[in-house]
Amino acid sequence: MNRYPVWKYAIIVVALLIGAIYTLPNFFGEVPAVQVSSGKATVKVDDTTKTRVEQALAAAQIKPESVALEGTSVKVRLDNGDAQLKAKDAIQKALVPDPNDPPFVVALNLVSASPKWLTALNAAPMYLGLDLRGGVHFMLQVDMQAALTKKAEALAGDLRSILREKSIRHGGINRNGQSIEVRFRDAQTLEATKAVLADQFPDLQSVDAADGTEYKLTATIKPEAARRVQDQALKQNMVTLHNRINELGVAEPVIQQQGLDRIVVQLPGVQDTAKAKDILGRTATLEVRMVDESSEARAAEAGSGPVPFGAERYLERNGQGVVVKKQVVLTGDNLTDAQPGFDSQTQEAAVHLTLDAKGSRIFKDVTRESVGKRMAILLFEKGKGEVVTAPVIRSEIGGGRVQISGRMTTTEANDVALLLRAGSLAAPMEIIEERTIGPSLGKENITKGFHSVAWGFAAICLFMAGYYMLFGMFSGVALAFNLLLLVAVLSMLQATLTLPGMAAMALALGMAIDSNVLINERVREELRSGASPQAAISAGYDRAWNTIFDSNITTLIAGLALLAFGSGPVRGFAVVHCLGILTSMFSAVFFSRGLVNLWYGRKKKLKTVSIGTVWRPGADGAITKAE
């Protein structure tokens, strides 16, 4: 009756092993480290960078614990804080000869001290939030009016180009704030322009009026289109911020939208506020220029001659020089999209660009006149320009769709598309709130949070053992198993633990033990009714399950609502709360019954169970006590 099949015990053992393995990294703590990441969009961190870091450390006579290329950065683990500072200075000196033009970002960091065998199993500790680890908090205000003005400027340029193509003569097109004003000498031309607006500019609405002997048409962005522009600007800024923050080595940055025009940025573990501001405030602009094909330019590319007049020399990603003309053909303002893909003819990796109307016309004219010549795409950051790619123009390109290909891997195509698509901010931002939380305060919060969970766990276990005897001990073991599973799942998901998350963890313990209380009381009720011990155990678990399921599901619904509509600390609480409910249902019912079955299930002539005092009515109505 009360026996589990072998496969159920196998599930319990597997869950116990997985829980132990993925919980372990949280007990090893962190070690000081130096992280080297790319300081420019066109600089790659690879094995060559790792070798240079190792050589710099060897020259400074610094022996690190390890030097590893992890993702897009090199991480150097060290013994102590002094070695960390010395290593940073040595690496900075070797990799960043010019502080005004840093190709790499060398930052102090803390990394997990987990042994290699755990890391090989992808077992990593939970990330700690700002309130537990310390760091910086920024509130950024996005200038939405600037985004709308920028959109109006682009639409004005597109309108000017289309009217020229359709030979519609006008008296001038001016942008006045976020409005586009067009003057005409006759009503017929005005009507033709209104037809063009209705056909090709769905985002604009217009009004017209007589202005002396002329007519004036005023076009403005429609409210729904304005909201879409603002939403896209906010999302692009968030993507760009995330790309830049990766350079700081922040393990789990928090970048969230707050309201219609604000972005919250939290950087756990970062104490250098000035460095964080510098990274967040970076600006990047895109330019398209023609490559100078003259013999003097080729000599200048090789470094054996001066740069010709009207040209400039920049470096490609492989370090090779490219001499380009100063005249700018297109800018990033003319680019509406960039996606990675493949060349339909050669099946090579390529980047597909989409230009606006003005850019399409210019690009068509330039490519028609420059077949066989090279065109360079440059990215400027902090006033320093670098060549992303310099392909050869094979034929005239019209229609606003451009393909960049040639000697690119799939990864490089993805990188180039990302750079072109989100290399710059869509709208200016201003820091309106700034907070710094020190690591000592974070450590104090960790200690208090840990003590609250530990003392709560101990108090619950003592009460259960005293009130329910052996069944209470089973409940305590199930509660420990629940806590183990919860921490393991959070670690596997690489969730960020905050103070509200710790509060949810303590709450999960109380909710988990509530299920065991229901089960134990059900078993007592069956014993009071005169059922045999084995039958009471079986009926107690079976009849308590419906109540446990209903109560947990209703609580889970509330938790999911917090997860869906909450943000910040509320969302952190909801994640731990929902996971805690799921693990408690598994541990309180499935695991605890496995323990009870293992202890009592094989006893055929079981007369009593250790579940505390069971009061039952006697034959004459008096109350008698049974064990």
C-alpha angles and dihedrals in degrees: 000000000000101000128115119216116242093256092061092053088047089057090051093049092048091048090048092051094046091047092050095047096049094041094052097076090064090066098054096068125203136299128211114264144170118230123203116197137160116289094190133046092238098047118095126208108216143137090298090059090049091053091051090051091051091049092049091051092047091051090052090047093240118148111204124197089235143340114210138170104229116179108308098343142062115235122200115197116206139186101242146354095270092055089046093057093045091049092050092052092048094048092044091053093049100043103031109048092161113045090194091060107032114183090189137036112226108195137172113244145166119233133185117276092210115141119257095253090060092046089051088058090052089247108154133163124256116270115249120228128231094270092055103037103028125233140132133308124202132185111202125198114210115215098231093176089060090052091052091046090051090050091049090051091052092048091049090054092048091049092050091052095048094047088051091051091049092046093238107157118216137174096241141308118235133174113225107187105302094341128090116217121198124183126207135186097213139029093238093063089046092057091048090053092048088054090052091050092050092048104041107017108057091161093063131079121193144198126190135201140171114266107191108294092344137064126239125203118196117197123191133180113265115247093244091048090048090054090050092050091050092048092050091047091052093048094047091050090051091051091048092048091051091052092050095045090057086071091063092061094238108168098212115003119190114223113171138163114241116190121329100308110019134090125199116211120188120182111190114206095016113121099164100090093176092055091048091051091049092053095044093048096051117128125206127189131187125221134180116209137166119254115242105242097186123121090246090055092051090052090049091050089057090047094244099110145028122278110260120250112274093023138093133206122231134169128246122223091266091055096255117138122243124191112211133180118257092232109101114222098186138354133209089265088074093054116092100172144000123193133174118241144130136281107256092218106039098022089227120147111272143170119234116210129195119205131196122246095273093046092047092055094047093045092049092052095045096047092047090056096040107048109155093021129108125252120199126212110205131192118205120203123174089350093304118115129206132180112248093185138339109202128180117251107239100181144344110299119208138158095063094273117116130182125206115195143146132105093000127134121217090256092051091049090053091048094048092048090051092049093050094043101044106013094119139033115268090215135010118266134204128202105236098168132030131178133174122202115197122227092240091061090047091051090050090051091051091051093049093045092048092048092050092053094042096048092044090051093048093048092050093048093049092049093047093047092049096045103035100026112203093001087054090054089051088052090051092052090048089050091053089049089051092052090048092051093046094053091044093052092047089050093048091051090046089230121177113247116213135170091269087051090055089050089053089050091055089047090050090058091055092047092047094053090048088068091054091049089055091050094047093048090049090053089050091051091053091050090050089053090058099257119151116258094253092047091046092054093049095045092043093058094041096049095042092054096076092051092046092048094049095047093047094046093053090049090047090054090056090048092051090051089054089048094050100044103023128088138194114358092002091058091048090053092048094052094055091040094055094044090047091056092052095047092045092055090053097044100039095050112019100032099038092049088051089057092047092047091049091052103038106015097084095050105099097184098043110166103171140016127208102241102128128258115345114196117203132173116255127228092263094047095263119130115249130186125234131182 
